[in-house]
Amino acid sequence: MEVIKLSYPENDCYLKYIIQKQEKGIAVDCGSVVLKKGQKLDFKTLDSHEISYLISGKLKVFTKDGNEKIMNAGDLIYLNKDEIRKTETLEKSEILFFLFKED
């Protein structure tokens, strides 16, 4: 068991990995992200399934297939590794994310 204090990126980085574990063929990463108001992340996919929790702020998340969702503080989102997505930051936002993939 590990207890780790939640921390955020520093020095103009937007992402910080907090926990990275690999056990029994499953890789799990947990980290935090801070996005500035107006910041946009272009369309991308990941090689992992993602669950993210919006701690504070407001985001608009788009998928390439035309789906669009507004996330408010306290919301969770699940994104399949094959979903192509982009993000627009509507208010300064702090995010806690979890990535899961099979090796």
C-alpha positions in Angstrom: 0.0 0.0 0.0 1.1 3.5 -0.8 -0.3 6.9 0.2 0.9 9.7 -2.0 -0.1 13.3 -1.7 -1.7 14.8 -4.8 0.7 17.3 -6.4 0.5 19.4 -9.5 3.0 20.2 -12.4 5.5 23.0 -11.9 7.7 25.2 -14.0 5.3 25.7 -16.9 4.8 22.0 -17.4 1.1 21.0 -17.8 1.4 17.3 -16.8 2.9 15.5 -13.9 2.9 11.7 -13.3 2.3 10.8 -9.7 2.1 7.0 -9.8 3.3 4.6 -12.5 2.9 0.9 -11.8 3.0 -2.2 -13.8 1.7 -5.5 -12.4 0.4 -8.7 -13.9 0.3 -7.4 -17.5 -1.5 -4.2 -16.6 0.2 -0.7 -16.6 -1.5 2.0 -14.5 -0.5 5.7 -14.5 -2.0 8.4 -12.4 -1.1 12.1 -12.8 -2.3 15.6 -12.6 -2.7 18.3 -15.3 -3.2 22.0 -15.0 -4.6 23.8 -18.1 -4.9 27.6 -18.5 -8.1 29.2 -19.6 -8.1 29.2 -23.4 -5.6 26.4 -23.8 -6.4 23.9 -26.4 -5.1 20.3 -26.8 -5.3 19.1 -30.4 -6.9 15.9 -31.6 -5.0 12.8 -30.3 -5.3 9.2 -29.2 -3.6 7.5 -26.4 -2.4 3.9 -26.1 -4.3 3.6 -22.8 -7.9 3.8 -21.7 -8.4 7.0 -19.6 -10.5 8.1 -16.7 -10.1 11.7 -15.7 -11.6 13.7 -12.8 -12.0 17.4 -13.2 -11.1 18.8 -9.8 -11.7 22.4 -10.7 -12.5 24.5 -13.7 -14.5 23.8 -16.9 -13.6 22.0 -20.1 -15.1 21.2 -23.5 -14.1 17.8 -24.8 -14.7 16.8 -28.5 -14.3 13.5 -30.2 -13.5 13.1 -33.9 -16.9 11.5 -34.5 -18.7 14.7 -33.5 -19.5 14.0 -29.8 -19.0 17.1 -27.6 -19.3 17.3 -23.8 -18.9 20.1 -21.3 -17.1 19.0 -18.1 -17.6 20.9 -14.8 -15.7 20.6 -11.5 -16.6 17.2 -10.0 -17.2 15.4 -13.3 -15.6 12.2 -14.4 -14.9 11.2 -18.1 -14.0 7.8 -19.6 -12.3 7.8 -22.9 -11.6 4.6 -24.8 -8.0 4.3 -26.1 -9.2 4.4 -29.7 -11.3 7.6 -29.3 -9.7 10.6 -31.0 -10.3 13.6 -28.8 -9.4 17.2 -28.3 -9.9 19.6 -25.4 -10.7 23.3 -25.0 -10.2 24.9 -21.6 -13.1 27.2 -20.7 -11.7 28.0 -17.2 -8.4 27.3 -15.6 -8.7 23.6 -14.8 -7.0 21.0 -12.5 -7.4 17.4 -13.6 -6.5 14.1 -12.0 -6.1 11.3 -14.6 -5.8 7.5 -14.6 -4.4 5.6 -17.6 -4.9 1.8 -18.0 -3.3 -0.5 -20.6 -2.5 -4.1 -21.1 1.1 -5.0 -21.9 
